[in-house]
Amino acid sequence: MRSLLVKTTAAAATVVALTVLAFGIVSQTSWPLLTVRAATAFAIVSAAGWATGWILMRTALRRWYEAWRSARAETRPRGHR
């Protein structure tokens, strides 16, 4: 799941950066400004993908831990002191 999210984020960030470059070239923007805009767009999409991955992995780990904990609790004898 993690590798799929990383690949999807990288592809989306690249597509966004190329789109910004294309619009900049069509509007005849200077190269330094165009580079900064494309890098900013790439960074924003990458940060959003990182945040999404962090939230998903945290949720998955929490669910795994809760399932492990409940399975472990059922095997423990009750009422024994």
HTML snippet that shows the backbone in 3Dmol.js (N, CA, C, O; Angstrom):
<script src="https://3Dmol.org/build/3Dmol-min.js"></script>
<div id="view" style="width:600px;height:400px;position:relative"></div>
<script>
const pdb = `
ATOM      1  N   MET A   1       0.832  -1.189   0.000  1.00  0.00           N
ATOM      2  CA  MET A   1       0.000   0.000   0.000  1.00  0.00           C
ATOM      3  C   MET A   1       0.874   1.250   0.000  1.00  0.00           C
ATOM      4  O   MET A   1       0.605   2.223  -0.704  1.00  0.00           O
ATOM      5  N   ARG A   2       1.932   1.192   0.813  1.00  0.00           N
ATOM      6  CA  ARG A   2       2.811   2.360   0.917  1.00  0.00           C
ATOM      7  C   ARG A   2       3.493   2.648  -0.418  1.00  0.00           C
ATOM      8  O   ARG A   2       3.585   3.807  -0.824  1.00  0.00           O
ATOM      9  N   SER A   3       3.969   1.621  -1.101  1.00  0.00           N
ATOM     10  CA  SER A   3       4.654   1.835  -2.373  1.00  0.00           C
ATOM     11  C   SER A   3       3.692   2.377  -3.434  1.00  0.00           C
ATOM     12  O   SER A   3       4.078   3.198  -4.266  1.00  0.00           O
ATOM     13  N   LEU A   4       2.446   1.915  -3.400  1.00  0.00           N
ATOM     14  CA  LEU A   4       1.452   2.436  -4.339  1.00  0.00           C
ATOM     15  C   LEU A   4       1.205   3.920  -4.090  1.00  0.00           C
ATOM     16  O   LEU A   4       1.094   4.703  -5.034  1.00  0.00           O
ATOM     17  N   LEU A   5       1.121   4.301  -2.829  1.00  0.00           N
ATOM     18  CA  LEU A   5       0.905   5.705  -2.491  1.00  0.00           C
ATOM     19  C   LEU A   5       2.093   6.570  -2.907  1.00  0.00           C
ATOM     20  O   LEU A   5       1.908   7.689  -3.386  1.00  0.00           O
ATOM     21  N   VAL A   6       3.306   6.058  -2.728  1.00  0.00           N
ATOM     22  CA  VAL A   6       4.502   6.808  -3.117  1.00  0.00           C
ATOM     23  C   VAL A   6       4.548   6.981  -4.632  1.00  0.00           C
ATOM     24  O   VAL A   6       4.842   8.068  -5.129  1.00  0.00           O
ATOM     25  N   LYS A   7       4.258   5.910  -5.361  1.00  0.00           N
ATOM     26  CA  LYS A   7       4.266   5.987  -6.828  1.00  0.00           C
ATOM     27  C   LYS A   7       3.185   6.935  -7.351  1.00  0.00           C
ATOM     28  O   LYS A   7       3.425   7.708  -8.278  1.00  0.00           O
ATOM     29  N   THR A   8       2.000   6.870  -6.752  1.00  0.00           N
ATOM     30  CA  THR A   8       0.907   7.744  -7.176  1.00  0.00           C
ATOM     31  C   THR A   8       1.230   9.204  -6.881  1.00  0.00           C
ATOM     32  O   THR A   8       0.957  10.084  -7.697  1.00  0.00           O
ATOM     33  N   THR A   9       1.808   9.455  -5.718  1.00  0.00           N
ATOM     34  CA  THR A   9       2.179  10.827  -5.360  1.00  0.00           C
ATOM     35  C   THR A   9       3.257  11.365  -6.296  1.00  0.00           C
ATOM     36  O   THR A   9       3.180  12.511  -6.738  1.00  0.00           O
ATOM     37  N   ALA A  10       4.254  10.546  -6.597  1.00  0.00           N
ATOM     38  CA  ALA A  10       5.322  10.977  -7.505  1.00  0.00           C
ATOM     39  C   ALA A  10       4.775  11.262  -8.895  1.00  0.00           C
ATOM     40  O   ALA A  10       5.165  12.243  -9.529  1.00  0.00           O
ATOM     41  N   ALA A  11       3.879  10.413  -9.369  1.00  0.00           N
ATOM     42  CA  ALA A  11       3.291  10.633 -10.694  1.00  0.00           C
ATOM     43  C   ALA A  11       2.435  11.897 -10.710  1.00  0.00           C
ATOM     44  O   ALA A  11       2.502  12.683 -11.656  1.00  0.00           O
ATOM     45  N   ALA A  12       1.635  12.092  -9.668  1.00  0.00           N
ATOM     46  CA  ALA A  12       0.778  13.278  -9.613  1.00  0.00           C
ATOM     47  C   ALA A  12       1.612  14.554  -9.512  1.00  0.00           C
ATOM     48  O   ALA A  12       1.298  15.553 -10.158  1.00  0.00           O
ATOM     49  N   ALA A  13       2.666  14.523  -8.709  1.00  0.00           N
ATOM     50  CA  ALA A  13       3.531  15.698  -8.579  1.00  0.00           C
ATOM     51  C   ALA A  13       4.222  16.025  -9.898  1.00  0.00           C
ATOM     52  O   ALA A  13       4.359  17.194 -10.261  1.00  0.00           O
ATOM     53  N   THR A  14       4.654  14.995 -10.612  1.00  0.00           N
ATOM     54  CA  THR A  14       5.295  15.216 -11.911  1.00  0.00           C
ATOM     55  C   THR A  14       4.310  15.785 -12.919  1.00  0.00           C
ATOM     56  O   THR A  14       4.648  16.705 -13.664  1.00  0.00           O
ATOM     57  N   VAL A  15       3.105  15.254 -12.951  1.00  0.00           N
ATOM     58  CA  VAL A  15       2.087  15.756 -13.884  1.00  0.00           C
ATOM     59  C   VAL A  15       1.757  17.217 -13.575  1.00  0.00           C
ATOM     60  O   VAL A  15       1.622  18.028 -14.492  1.00  0.00           O
ATOM     61  N   VAL A  16       1.628  17.554 -12.300  1.00  0.00           N
ATOM     62  CA  VAL A  16       1.324  18.935 -11.921  1.00  0.00           C
ATOM     63  C   VAL A  16       2.467  19.863 -12.315  1.00  0.00           C
ATOM     64  O   VAL A  16       2.227  20.949 -12.841  1.00  0.00           O
ATOM     65  N   ALA A  17       3.710  19.445 -12.067  1.00  0.00           N
ATOM     66  CA  ALA A  17       4.860  20.274 -12.434  1.00  0.00           C
ATOM     67  C   ALA A  17       4.945  20.471 -13.945  1.00  0.00           C
ATOM     68  O   ALA A  17       5.233  21.573 -14.412  1.00  0.00           O
ATOM     69  N   LEU A  18       4.698  19.419 -14.703  1.00  0.00           N
ATOM     70  CA  LEU A  18       4.720  19.551 -16.167  1.00  0.00           C
ATOM     71  C   LEU A  18       3.583  20.440 -16.677  1.00  0.00           C
ATOM     72  O   LEU A  18       3.759  21.188 -17.639  1.00  0.00           O
ATOM     73  N   THR A  19       2.422  20.356 -16.034  1.00  0.00           N
ATOM     74  CA  THR A  19       1.308  21.217 -16.407  1.00  0.00           C
ATOM     75  C   THR A  19       1.637  22.686 -16.151  1.00  0.00           C
ATOM     76  O   THR A  19       1.345  23.552 -16.975  1.00  0.00           O
ATOM     77  N   VAL A  20       2.250  22.954 -14.994  1.00  0.00           N
ATOM     78  CA  VAL A  20       2.658  24.329 -14.683  1.00  0.00           C
ATOM     79  C   VAL A  20       3.696  24.809 -15.691  1.00  0.00           C
ATOM     80  O   VAL A  20       3.647  25.954 -16.140  1.00  0.00           O
ATOM     81  N   LEU A  21       4.630  23.940 -16.044  1.00  0.00           N
ATOM     82  CA  LEU A  21       5.632  24.305 -17.054  1.00  0.00           C
ATOM     83  C   LEU A  21       4.979  24.612 -18.401  1.00  0.00           C
ATOM     84  O   LEU A  21       5.335  25.585 -19.065  1.00  0.00           O
ATOM     85  N   ALA A  22       4.025  23.776 -18.796  1.00  0.00           N
ATOM     86  CA  ALA A  22       3.361  23.990 -20.080  1.00  0.00           C
ATOM     87  C   ALA A  22       2.602  25.319 -20.101  1.00  0.00           C
ATOM     88  O   ALA A  22       2.692  26.068 -21.073  1.00  0.00           O
ATOM     89  N   PHE A  23       1.864  25.609 -19.043  1.00  0.00           N
ATOM     90  CA  PHE A  23       1.136  26.878 -18.997  1.00  0.00           C
ATOM     91  C   PHE A  23       2.089  28.058 -18.972  1.00  0.00           C
ATOM     92  O   PHE A  23       1.809  29.101 -19.563  1.00  0.00           O
ATOM     93  N   GLY A  24       3.211  27.898 -18.291  1.00  0.00           N
ATOM     94  CA  GLY A  24       4.200  28.968 -18.245  1.00  0.00           C
ATOM     95  C   GLY A  24       4.852  29.218 -19.589  1.00  0.00           C
ATOM     96  O   GLY A  24       5.091  30.365 -19.967  1.00  0.00           O
ATOM     97  N   ILE A  25       5.138  28.156 -20.304  1.00  0.00           N
ATOM     98  CA  ILE A  25       5.754  28.300 -21.633  1.00  0.00           C
ATOM     99  C   ILE A  25       4.781  28.966 -22.598  1.00  0.00           C
ATOM    100  O   ILE A  25       5.168  29.826 -23.389  1.00  0.00           O
ATOM    101  N   VAL A  26       3.519  28.563 -22.527  1.00  0.00           N
ATOM    102  CA  VAL A  26       2.507  29.161 -23.410  1.00  0.00           C
ATOM    103  C   VAL A  26       2.332  30.650 -23.120  1.00  0.00           C
ATOM    104  O   VAL A  26       2.128  31.442 -24.040  1.00  0.00           O
ATOM    105  N   SER A  27       2.410  31.032 -21.847  1.00  0.00           N
ATOM    106  CA  SER A  27       2.228  32.446 -21.492  1.00  0.00           C
ATOM    107  C   SER A  27       3.541  33.232 -21.532  1.00  0.00           C
ATOM    108  O   SER A  27       3.581  34.404 -21.158  1.00  0.00           O
ATOM    109  N   GLN A  28       4.607  32.581 -21.987  1.00  0.00           N
ATOM    110  CA  GLN A  28       5.921  33.212 -22.165  1.00  0.00           C
ATOM    111  C   GLN A  28       6.461  33.813 -20.866  1.00  0.00           C
ATOM    112  O   GLN A  28       6.924  34.953 -20.838  1.00  0.00           O
ATOM    113  N   THR A  29       6.392  33.033 -19.810  1.00  0.00           N
ATOM    114  CA  THR A  29       6.931  33.422 -18.518  1.00  0.00           C
ATOM    115  C   THR A  29       8.443  33.205 -18.530  1.00  0.00           C
ATOM    116  O   THR A  29       8.941  32.312 -19.216  1.00  0.00           O
ATOM    117  N   SER A  30       9.168  34.021 -17.771  1.00  0.00           N
ATOM    118  CA  SER A  30      10.623  33.874 -17.725  1.00  0.00           C
ATOM    119  C   SER A  30      10.988  32.546 -17.063  1.00  0.00           C
ATOM    120  O   SER A  30      10.244  32.034 -16.227  1.00  0.00           O
ATOM    121  N   TRP A  31      12.139  31.996 -17.445  1.00  0.00           N
ATOM    122  CA  TRP A  31      12.547  30.682 -16.970  1.00  0.00           C
ATOM    123  C   TRP A  31      12.761  30.614 -15.462  1.00  0.00           C
ATOM    124  O   TRP A  31      12.358  29.628 -14.844  1.00  0.00           O
ATOM    125  N   PRO A  32      13.379  31.619 -14.842  1.00  0.00           N
ATOM    126  CA  PRO A  32      13.542  31.513 -13.381  1.00  0.00           C
ATOM    127  C   PRO A  32      12.197  31.441 -12.642  1.00  0.00           C
ATOM    128  O   PRO A  32      12.036  30.642 -11.719  1.00  0.00           O
ATOM    129  N   LEU A  33      11.253  32.263 -13.046  1.00  0.00           N
ATOM    130  CA  LEU A  33       9.934  32.248 -12.417  1.00  0.00           C
ATOM    131  C   LEU A  33       9.214  30.935 -12.713  1.00  0.00           C
ATOM    132  O   LEU A  33       8.528  30.384 -11.852  1.00  0.00           O
ATOM    133  N   LEU A  34       9.372  30.453 -13.910  1.00  0.00           N
ATOM    134  CA  LEU A  34       8.753  29.193 -14.306  1.00  0.00           C
ATOM    135  C   LEU A  34       9.307  28.025 -13.485  1.00  0.00           C
ATOM    136  O   LEU A  34       8.558  27.136 -13.080  1.00  0.00           O
ATOM    137  N   THR A  35      10.599  28.032 -13.247  1.00  0.00           N
ATOM    138  CA  THR A  35      11.226  26.981 -12.446  1.00  0.00           C
ATOM    139  C   THR A  35      10.735  27.024 -10.999  1.00  0.00           C
ATOM    140  O   THR A  35      10.461  25.984 -10.400  1.00  0.00           O
ATOM    141  N   VAL A  36      10.628  28.217 -10.450  1.00  0.00           N
ATOM    142  CA  VAL A  36      10.151  28.357  -9.073  1.00  0.00           C
ATOM    143  C   VAL A  36       8.701  27.896  -8.963  1.00  0.00           C
ATOM    144  O   VAL A  36       8.345  27.212  -8.004  1.00  0.00           O
ATOM    145  N   ARG A  37       7.879  28.253  -9.908  1.00  0.00           N
ATOM    146  CA  ARG A  37       6.472  27.840  -9.881  1.00  0.00           C
ATOM    147  C   ARG A  37       6.324  26.326  -9.980  1.00  0.00           C
ATOM    148  O   ARG A  37       5.541  25.722  -9.248  1.00  0.00           O
ATOM    149  N   ALA A  38       7.085  25.716 -10.894  1.00  0.00           N
ATOM    150  CA  ALA A  38       7.004  24.256 -11.062  1.00  0.00           C
ATOM    151  C   ALA A  38       7.516  23.541  -9.815  1.00  0.00           C
ATOM    152  O   ALA A  38       6.932  22.543  -9.392  1.00  0.00           O
ATOM    153  N   ALA A  39       8.600  24.038  -9.223  1.00  0.00           N
ATOM    154  CA  ALA A  39       9.144  23.420  -8.013  1.00  0.00           C
ATOM    155  C   ALA A  39       8.174  23.574  -6.845  1.00  0.00           C
ATOM    156  O   ALA A  39       8.021  22.659  -6.037  1.00  0.00           O
ATOM    157  N   THR A  40       7.527  24.718  -6.758  1.00  0.00           N
ATOM    158  CA  THR A  40       6.545  24.938  -5.696  1.00  0.00           C
ATOM    159  C   THR A  40       5.351  23.996  -5.855  1.00  0.00           C
ATOM    160  O   THR A  40       4.888  23.408  -4.878  1.00  0.00           O
ATOM    161  N   ALA A  41       4.861  23.856  -7.066  1.00  0.00           N
ATOM    162  CA  ALA A  41       3.736  22.947  -7.317  1.00  0.00           C
ATOM    163  C   ALA A  41       4.125  21.507  -6.981  1.00  0.00           C
ATOM    164  O   ALA A  41       3.344  20.771  -6.378  1.00  0.00           O
ATOM    165  N   PHE A  42       5.332  21.113  -7.376  1.00  0.00           N
ATOM    166  CA  PHE A  42       5.815  19.763  -7.068  1.00  0.00           C
ATOM    167  C   PHE A  42       5.900  19.555  -5.567  1.00  0.00           C
ATOM    168  O   PHE A  42       5.507  18.503  -5.061  1.00  0.00           O
ATOM    169  N   ALA A  43       6.409  20.546  -4.852  1.00  0.00           N
ATOM    170  CA  ALA A  43       6.561  20.440  -3.398  1.00  0.00           C
ATOM    171  C   ALA A  43       5.211  20.367  -2.693  1.00  0.00           C
ATOM    172  O   ALA A  43       5.054  19.616  -1.731  1.00  0.00           O
ATOM    173  N   ILE A  44       4.242  21.139  -3.161  1.00  0.00           N
ATOM    174  CA  ILE A  44       2.915  21.122  -2.531  1.00  0.00           C
ATOM    175  C   ILE A  44       2.247  19.767  -2.703  1.00  0.00           C
ATOM    176  O   ILE A  44       1.686  19.227  -1.749  1.00  0.00           O
ATOM    177  N   VAL A  45       2.300  19.215  -3.903  1.00  0.00           N
ATOM    178  CA  VAL A  45       1.675  17.905  -4.146  1.00  0.00           C
ATOM    179  C   VAL A  45       2.426  16.817  -3.382  1.00  0.00           C
ATOM    180  O   VAL A  45       1.802  15.902  -2.844  1.00  0.00           O
ATOM    181  N   SER A  46       3.740  16.902  -3.327  1.00  0.00           N
ATOM    182  CA  SER A  46       4.514  15.916  -2.574  1.00  0.00           C
ATOM    183  C   SER A  46       4.196  15.986  -1.083  1.00  0.00           C
ATOM    184  O   SER A  46       4.073  14.951  -0.427  1.00  0.00           O
ATOM    185  N   ALA A  47       4.062  17.185  -0.548  1.00  0.00           N
ATOM    186  CA  ALA A  47       3.717  17.346   0.871  1.00  0.00           C
ATOM    187  C   ALA A  47       2.326  16.798   1.162  1.00  0.00           C
ATOM    188  O   ALA A  47       2.103  16.173   2.199  1.00  0.00           O
ATOM    189  N   ALA A  48       1.400  17.033   0.252  1.00  0.00           N
ATOM    190  CA  ALA A  48       0.048  16.485   0.438  1.00  0.00           C
ATOM    191  C   ALA A  48       0.074  14.959   0.406  1.00  0.00           C
ATOM    192  O   ALA A  48      -0.614  14.316   1.199  1.00  0.00           O
ATOM    193  N   GLY A  49       0.847  14.381  -0.486  1.00  0.00           N
ATOM    194  CA  GLY A  49       0.982  12.924  -0.542  1.00  0.00           C
ATOM    195  C   GLY A  49       1.644  12.364   0.698  1.00  0.00           C
ATOM    196  O   GLY A  49       1.241  11.311   1.193  1.00  0.00           O
ATOM    197  N   TRP A  50       2.663  13.057   1.213  1.00  0.00           N
ATOM    198  CA  TRP A  50       3.331  12.616   2.430  1.00  0.00           C
ATOM    199  C   TRP A  50       2.356  12.643   3.609  1.00  0.00           C
ATOM    200  O   TRP A  50       2.307  11.703   4.403  1.00  0.00           O
ATOM    201  N   ALA A  51       1.591  13.710   3.717  1.00  0.00           N
ATOM    202  CA  ALA A  51       0.630  13.830   4.819  1.00  0.00           C
ATOM    203  C   ALA A  51      -0.444  12.745   4.725  1.00  0.00           C
ATOM    204  O   ALA A  51      -0.832  12.160   5.736  1.00  0.00           O
ATOM    205  N   THR A  52      -0.911  12.487   3.530  1.00  0.00           N
ATOM    206  CA  THR A  52      -1.906  11.433   3.332  1.00  0.00           C
ATOM    207  C   THR A  52      -1.333  10.073   3.703  1.00  0.00           C
ATOM    208  O   THR A  52      -1.997   9.277   4.367  1.00  0.00           O
ATOM    209  N   GLY A  53      -0.116   9.806   3.282  1.00  0.00           N
ATOM    210  CA  GLY A  53       0.539   8.541   3.624  1.00  0.00           C
ATOM    211  C   GLY A  53       0.745   8.394   5.111  1.00  0.00           C
ATOM    212  O   GLY A  53       0.562   7.307   5.659  1.00  0.00           O
ATOM    213  N   TRP A  54       1.123   9.470   5.770  1.00  0.00           N
ATOM    214  CA  TRP A  54       1.338   9.424   7.210  1.00  0.00           C
ATOM    215  C   TRP A  54       0.039   9.094   7.939  1.00  0.00           C
ATOM    216  O   TRP A  54       0.020   8.270   8.853  1.00  0.00           O
ATOM    217  N   ILE A  55      -1.045   9.745   7.523  1.00  0.00           N
ATOM    218  CA  ILE A  55      -2.341   9.498   8.156  1.00  0.00           C
ATOM    219  C   ILE A  55      -2.802   8.063   7.903  1.00  0.00           C
ATOM    220  O   ILE A  55      -3.280   7.396   8.820  1.00  0.00           O
ATOM    221  N   LEU A  56      -2.661   7.585   6.666  1.00  0.00           N
ATOM    222  CA  LEU A  56      -3.094   6.219   6.352  1.00  0.00           C
ATOM    223  C   LEU A  56      -2.267   5.179   7.101  1.00  0.00           C
ATOM    224  O   LEU A  56      -2.823   4.212   7.623  1.00  0.00           O
ATOM    225  N   MET A  57      -0.950   5.360   7.162  1.00  0.00           N
ATOM    226  CA  MET A  57      -0.111   4.398   7.860  1.00  0.00           C
ATOM    227  C   MET A  57      -0.387   4.418   9.357  1.00  0.00           C
ATOM    228  O   MET A  57      -0.388   3.367   9.997  1.00  0.00           O
ATOM    229  N   ARG A  58      -0.619   5.582   9.914  1.00  0.00           N
ATOM    230  CA  ARG A  58      -0.932   5.694  11.336  1.00  0.00           C
ATOM    231  C   ARG A  58      -2.246   4.970  11.645  1.00  0.00           C
ATOM    232  O   ARG A  58      -2.348   4.258  12.643  1.00  0.00           O
ATOM    233  N   THR A  59      -3.231   5.156  10.795  1.00  0.00           N
ATOM    234  CA  THR A  59      -4.518   4.492  10.982  1.00  0.00           C
ATOM    235  C   THR A  59      -4.378   2.980  10.852  1.00  0.00           C
ATOM    236  O   THR A  59      -4.951   2.232  11.644  1.00  0.00           O
ATOM    237  N   ALA A  60      -3.621   2.528   9.859  1.00  0.00           N
ATOM    238  CA  ALA A  60      -3.432   1.088   9.667  1.00  0.00           C
ATOM    239  C   ALA A  60      -2.701   0.472  10.849  1.00  0.00           C
ATOM    240  O   ALA A  60      -3.068  -0.611  11.306  1.00  0.00           O
ATOM    241  N   LEU A  61      -1.677   1.142  11.346  1.00  0.00           N
ATOM    242  CA  LEU A  61      -0.948   0.614  12.498  1.00  0.00           C
ATOM    243  C   LEU A  61      -1.823   0.579  13.744  1.00  0.00           C
ATOM    244  O   LEU A  61      -1.758  -0.362  14.534  1.00  0.00           O
ATOM    245  N   ARG A  62      -2.640   1.611  13.911  1.00  0.00           N
ATOM    246  CA  ARG A  62      -3.522   1.616  15.068  1.00  0.00           C
ATOM    247  C   ARG A  62      -4.527   0.474  14.979  1.00  0.00           C
ATOM    248  O   ARG A  62      -4.774  -0.191  15.985  1.00  0.00           O
ATOM    249  N   ARG A  63      -5.107   0.227  13.823  1.00  0.00           N
ATOM    250  CA  ARG A  63      -6.054  -0.878  13.666  1.00  0.00           C
ATOM    251  C   ARG A  63      -5.376  -2.218  13.899  1.00  0.00           C
ATOM    252  O   ARG A  63      -5.950  -3.100  14.537  1.00  0.00           O
ATOM    253  N   TRP A  64      -4.156  -2.380  13.385  1.00  0.00           N
ATOM    254  CA  TRP A  64      -3.424  -3.624  13.595  1.00  0.00           C
ATOM    255  C   TRP A  64      -3.149  -3.829  15.076  1.00  0.00           C
ATOM    256  O   TRP A  64      -3.322  -4.934  15.591  1.00  0.00           O
ATOM    257  N   TYR A  65      -2.724  -2.779  15.766  1.00  0.00           N
ATOM    258  CA  TYR A  65      -2.427  -2.886  17.198  1.00  0.00           C
ATOM    259  C   TYR A  65      -3.685  -3.214  17.995  1.00  0.00           C
ATOM    260  O   TYR A  65      -3.641  -4.038  18.908  1.00  0.00           O
ATOM    261  N   GLU A  66      -4.793  -2.584  17.663  1.00  0.00           N
ATOM    262  CA  GLU A  66      -6.035  -2.869  18.386  1.00  0.00           C
ATOM    263  C   GLU A  66      -6.498  -4.298  18.146  1.00  0.00           C
ATOM    264  O   GLU A  66      -6.986  -4.950  19.069  1.00  0.00           O
ATOM    265  N   ALA A  67      -6.354  -4.795  16.923  1.00  0.00           N
ATOM    266  CA  ALA A  67      -6.730  -6.183  16.638  1.00  0.00           C
ATOM    267  C   ALA A  67      -5.806  -7.142  17.376  1.00  0.00           C
ATOM    268  O   ALA A  67      -6.263  -8.141  17.930  1.00  0.00           O
ATOM    269  N   TRP A  68      -4.512  -6.846  17.387  1.00  0.00           N
ATOM    270  CA  TRP A  68      -3.547  -7.683  18.088  1.00  0.00           C
ATOM    271  C   TRP A  68      -3.825  -7.685  19.590  1.00  0.00           C
ATOM    272  O   TRP A  68      -3.746  -8.724  20.246  1.00  0.00           O
ATOM    273  N   ARG A  69      -4.143  -6.531  20.113  1.00  0.00           N
ATOM    274  CA  ARG A  69      -4.397  -6.410  21.541  1.00  0.00           C
ATOM    275  C   ARG A  69      -5.674  -7.161  21.944  1.00  0.00           C
ATOM    276  O   ARG A  69      -5.701  -7.828  22.979  1.00  0.00           O
ATOM    277  N   SER A  70      -6.718  -7.055  21.136  1.00  0.00           N
ATOM    278  CA  SER A  70      -7.958  -7.761  21.465  1.00  0.00           C
ATOM    279  C   SER A  70      -7.785  -9.268  21.326  1.00  0.00           C
ATOM    280  O   SER A  70      -8.373 -10.019  22.105  1.00  0.00           O
ATOM    281  N   ALA A  71      -7.002  -9.731  20.366  1.00  0.00           N
ATOM    282  CA  ALA A  71      -6.748 -11.164  20.214  1.00  0.00           C
ATOM    283  C   ALA A  71      -5.908 -11.673  21.380  1.00  0.00           C
ATOM    284  O   ALA A  71      -6.113 -12.789  21.857  1.00  0.00           O
ATOM    285  N   ARG A  72      -4.995 -10.883  21.823  1.00  0.00           N
ATOM    286  CA  ARG A  72      -4.144 -11.258  22.948  1.00  0.00           C
ATOM    287  C   ARG A  72      -4.942 -11.287  24.248  1.00  0.00           C
ATOM    288  O   ARG A  72      -4.698 -12.132  25.109  1.00  0.00           O
ATOM    289  N   ALA A  73      -5.880 -10.379  24.390  1.00  0.00           N
ATOM    290  CA  ALA A  73      -6.681 -10.307  25.609  1.00  0.00           C
ATOM    291  C   ALA A  73      -7.607 -11.513  25.740  1.00  0.00           C
ATOM    292  O   ALA A  73      -7.920 -11.927  26.856  1.00  0.00           O
ATOM    293  N   GLU A  74      -8.051 -12.085  24.618  1.00  0.00           N
ATOM    294  CA  GLU A  74      -8.968 -13.223  24.670  1.00  0.00           C
ATOM    295  C   GLU A  74      -8.267 -14.496  25.133  1.00  0.00           C
ATOM    296  O   GLU A  74      -8.919 -15.382  25.687  1.00  0.00           O
ATOM    297  N   THR A  75      -6.984 -14.609  24.926  1.00  0.00           N
ATOM    298  CA  THR A  75      -6.268 -15.819  25.313  1.00  0.00           C
ATOM    299  C   THR A  75      -5.870 -15.797  26.784  1.00  0.00           C
ATOM    300  O   THR A  75      -5.488 -16.831  27.332  1.00  0.00           O
ATOM    301  N   ARG A  76      -5.951 -14.671  27.412  1.00  0.00           N
ATOM    302  CA  ARG A  76      -5.579 -14.534  28.807  1.00  0.00           C
ATOM    303  C   ARG A  76      -6.686 -15.109  29.697  1.00  0.00           C
ATOM    304  O   ARG A  76      -7.858 -14.789  29.499  1.00  0.00           O
ATOM    305  N   PRO A  77      -6.337 -15.945  30.667  1.00  0.00           N
ATOM    306  CA  PRO A  77      -7.387 -16.493  31.533  1.00  0.00           C
ATOM    307  C   PRO A  77      -7.971 -15.405  32.429  1.00  0.00           C
ATOM    308  O   PRO A  77      -7.252 -14.539  32.928  1.00  0.00           O
ATOM    309  N   ARG A  78      -9.260 -15.465  32.621  1.00  0.00           N
ATOM    310  CA  ARG A  78      -9.929 -14.452  33.447  1.00  0.00           C
ATOM    311  C   ARG A  78     -10.284 -15.048  34.806  1.00  0.00           C
ATOM    312  O   ARG A  78     -10.580 -16.238  34.916  1.00  0.00           O
ATOM    313  N   GLY A  79     -10.250 -14.226  35.814  1.00  0.00           N
ATOM    314  CA  GLY A  79     -10.652 -14.654  37.127  1.00  0.00           C
ATOM    315  C   GLY A  79      -9.556 -15.324  37.934  1.00  0.00           C
ATOM    316  O   GLY A  79      -9.778 -15.673  39.093  1.00  0.00           O
ATOM    317  N   HIS A  80      -8.391 -15.509  37.359  1.00  0.00           N
ATOM    318  CA  HIS A  80      -7.286 -16.133  38.077  1.00  0.00           C
ATOM    319  C   HIS A  80      -6.497 -15.051  38.786  1.00  0.00           C
ATOM    320  O   HIS A  80      -6.153 -14.021  38.206  1.00  0.00           O
ATOM    321  N   ARG A  81      -6.221 -15.309  40.051  1.00  0.00           N
ATOM    322  CA  ARG A  81      -5.456 -14.316  40.812  1.00  0.00           C
ATOM    323  C   ARG A  81      -4.165 -14.889  41.268  1.00  0.00           C
ATOM    324  O   ARG A  81      -3.383 -14.203  41.925  1.00  0.00           O
TER     325      ARG A  81
END
`;
const viewer = $3Dmol.createViewer("view");
viewer.addModel(pdb, "pdb");
viewer.setStyle({}, {cartoon: {color: "spectrum"}});
viewer.zoomTo();
viewer.render();
</script>
